[in-house]
Amino acid sequence: MPHFALICNDRPDAGTLRADTRPAHVEFLNGLGAALGFAGPFLDDAGKPNGSLVVIEATDEAAARAIAAQDPYAKAGLFSNVEIRAWNWVFNKPGA
């Protein structure tokens, strides 16, 4: 199954929305099971989260967009934009 990178940038005016929504976001990601490749926040110069990188397996881009739309961060309006790109995991892929 193909992989997709979800490249998410936080709104600059998000305030505490990321911290407030994080428990639901973590639960959502854990619920993806084997479809989740890896995930983590982008950091600003001060080391504070300002976006997310999530790599998932999905049947196609439409399915990846549907998964991305269900993320509690997306539902809460945390992101200013989300780019979804097909991605090929070549190096250090578990089980390869």
N, C-alpha and C positions, 0 to 999 in steps of 0.2 A: 504494500500500500504506500502511496506517495506521502512525503512529508511536506509540511507547510510551516513557514516561519511567520508568526504573528508579531509584527514590530509595532509596538504601541507607545505613543508619547502622551504623557500626562498633560492636562490643561495647566497652564501656569497659575491659575487662580483656584486650584483644587483644594487648597488648605489642608484640612485633616481627612479629606475624603478617602485617600489611600489607606491610612491607618484604620479608619472607622470601618472600611469595607474588607480589610485584609482577611479576617477569619472566614468570611463567606467565600472569598476568592480562593483561599487555600483549600477549603473543603471542595470547591468546584474542581480545582486542578487534581486533587487526590481522587475524585470521582471519575476522572477520565481514564484511569487504569493504564493499560498498555498503550493506549492511543497517545499518551503524553510522552514525548521524547525527553524534554527537559524544559526548565523555565527559571526565570529569575529577573530581578529588576535591573534597569539601567541606572547608573548613579551620576549625579552631578559632581562638580569639582569639590564640593564639601562632603561627598560620600552619601548624600541623601538620595533616595529613589526618585526618579523623574520619568519613569517609563517601564515597560516590560518587554522581554523577549520570551515567547512561548513557542516551542516547536512541537507540533502534533502530527499524527498520522490521520489522514482523512481520504475518502474515496476520490474527491476532487475539490476544486477551489470553492464551489458552492457549499459543500459540506463543511469545509474549513471555516467559511464565513458564518455558517449557522452555529458552529461551536463557539467561535469568537464572540458572537452576539449574546451567547448565554452566560458569558463570564460576568460575575457580579460587578467587577470593575467597569465593564462596558455598560451594563445596565444602570449603574449609578452615575454614569456620565463623566467618569474620571479622565478618559482619554480625549485628547484634542484630535487625534487621528490614529487610525490603525491601518497599516500596510500588510497585506497578506501576499506572500511570495512562495511559490513552489521551491523546495529546497532538497538537495541531494546530500544525504549524510554519507560521507566517504571515509573520513579518518576517525579512529577511536570509537566506532559504532559498536555498542554492546552486542555481543553475540555474533559479530562478524568474523 
